[in-house]
Amino acid sequence: MKNTLLASILLILASCGSSDGTPGSSGIANPALTKEGNLKSHLISGYKLGLEQTTFETGIITNRNTNQQVCDYQMKTTSTLIAISGDRYSFHVLEEGNPNCTASLTESIEIYAKDFYGSIIDTLLKNILDQGATYDWNPSSKEFSMSKDGLREAFNLQTVTTHEMLYNTLSEEGSYETDEYEVSYTVSDFQTRVIAGPFDVEGLKDSLGYCLFKSQEDLECFSPKN
């Protein structure tokens, strides 16, 4: 991964829980008052009804016991914003790929509160500070930068206005483990478009169930009614 300092921080972020918040910020309240709040506000400014974001991942799947490659890995994740109600965003998520070397297709409804998005950024910023690094955010240029041990990395987030865009900008590759396999992947493509509704939100929730992410500590899932 080309972003070496950020990569190490994101690895820690991926393995940790939520934070206690960053200095001078809480959720996305009063976004104009702090640079942290302004950053959080910017990173959700691109969500609009009908926004469809598709991430393509490719890589390899290795047997954890033998360390032998089992198959090539492919995953396509499509997330469509089908409802905005108050501070909650409802997404229809389709995942199609072969995470266990067999074809699979999953479909779900995921609802995120704005405070959830705020807590993600709180965790990221806290981990930067915990690693002895510093960060800065320029609300005018939309440049986010980090510095540590005389090294500085800067990222232009002018067009990065959703958390999916942020993930695909900063985390270009990664890995995760299942009981039997290790999956190593690279984000090979990321596409966005806006599609027209209407969306049968209640019908999808009834048939698929849904999970409500209020914060990193507060997740509530509901079973399908049909």
N, C-alpha and C positions, 0 to 999 in steps of 0.2 A: 504494500500500500504506500502511495507516495506521501501521505500526510503522517509522518512518523510520530510526532508528538501527539497529535490528535488521536492517532490509532491506539496508542497505549492508554490514553485516557478513556476512550470509548470501550476498550476491553474491560476496564475496571467498571465503567458504567453498566455494561451489559451483565456483569456478575453481581451487582449490588442491588439493594433495595432502594426505597425512597429516601429523600433527604429531609432535613429539618428546615429547609429553605435557605435562601441566600440572603446576605445582608441587604436590608432595605427593600425586600420584595416579598410579596405573598400572592400566590395565584396570579391573576392578571389584573388585579384591582389597581385603579389609578395609573394606567400605563404611561401617562406623560410625565410622571413624577420621578421615575428612575430609569436608568439605562436598561436594567433588567426587565422592567415592566414594558418598556418600549420594544425590546427584543421579542418578548413573548407576544405582544400585540402584532408585531410584524409577521411572526411565523404562523399566525392563524388568519392573516388577512386575505389569503387566497381561497379560503373555503367558500364555495358558492353552490347553490342547489344544482344538481346534475353534474358536478365535477367528477370525472372519471380519471383515476390514476392507476396506471398499470406498470408493475415492476417485473422485469424479466431477470431471472438468475440462472446461471449455468455453473457447473463445477463437476466434482467427482464425489462418489460415495465409497468409503473405505470400511472394510470389516475391522472393528476395533480389536478383535482378538488376533487376527492374522496379519493386520496392517496391509492387506492386499486390496487393490481397487476392485470393487464389485461391479459398478456400472457408472455411466455418466449421469450427472444430475441436471435436471431442468425443473424450473418452477416459474409459473406465471401467476401473479397475484393482482387482481383487479378490484379496486375499492371505489364504489360509487356513492357519492353523498346524496341520499334520497330524502332527507328531511332536516330542517333546522327549526328547532323549537326552543325559544328562550336561549339558554346557555348550553344546549345539548345538540350534538351533531349525530345523525343516524346514518350509518354506512351499510351498504350491501356488499359483502366481500366474497369473492370467488377465488379459490386457490386450486390450480390445476398443475399437476406435476408428478414426480416419482420419488418422494422423500424416502421411501423404503425399497427403492428399486422396482416398485410396482406402481402402475398408473393409479392415480387417485384424484378425486374431485371433491372439494368441500365447499359448502355454502353457508354463510352465517350473516347475522345482523349484529353489528357492534355499535353501541351508542356511547359517545364520549362527551363528558362535561368539559367546559373550558378550564376548570381547575385542574383536570387531569393533564392537559397540555402544559399548563403552567408548572405543575409539579415535575414534569419530565425535564424542563429547562432548569428548574431549581436543582435537580439532581446532577445534571451535567455541569452546571456552574460550580456547585459545591465540590464535585470531584476534581475539577480543574484546580480549585484552591487547595484541596487536600493533597494534591500532588506537588504542591510547592510552586505551581504556575500561577500566572495572572491572566486576566482576560479583559478585553475592552470591546465596546460596541459603539459604533458611530451611527447615530440615527439618520444623519443626512446622507452619507455615502452608502449606508447599509453594509459596512465592513465589520466583520467579527474577527478579532485577532486574539492569539494566545502567545504568551512569552514564558520561557523557562531557561535558566542557565545561559542567558545570552542569545538564545534562539527565539525567533519569532515566526509565527505562521499566520497568514491573513486569508480570509475567505470573503469573497464578494457575494452577499446574500440578497442582492437587489431583487432577483427573480425567484428567490426561495421563500415562498409564502405559505407553505403547508409543512407539517411535520414529515410527511412522506417525501417531499422534495428535500428537506433537510437531511433525512436519513440517506437518500441516494446521492446527495452531494458530498457528505462527510464520511460515510461508511461504504466504501466501494467493494469491500470483500469481507468475508468472515467465515465462521464455522460454528457448528453446533453438534451435539451428540445425542443419539437415541440409545436404546438399550443395546443394540447390536452394531450400529453404524456410526461413523463420523462423516458429516457432510461438510465439505469445504466448497464455498461458492464465491462467485463474483457477480456483481450487478452488471449485466450486459446491456441493458437498455431500460429506459424509463420514459413513458409516454403519458401525456395528458390530453384530455378533450372535455368539452361540455356537451352532455346529451340532454335531450328534451324529455320531460316527464309526460304525463303524470306518473307517480310511483305509488304502488299499492303498499304503503308502509305497514299498515295494520295487518293486511293479508300476509305479508312476508313474515311479520313478527309472530302471527298465529301459526304459520306452517313451519317456521324454522326455529322459533324461540329467539331469544336475544340476550346479550350481556350488556350491562350498564357499567361503564367505567367512570366512577365519580372522582376517584383519585387513585394513586398507586396503591393505597391501603384499602380502598373501598371498591370492591367489585361484586356485583350482584347479577346472577344469571337466572333466566326464566325458561322453563321447558316449553316446547311447542304445545299449542292447544288442539291442533288438528291431528 
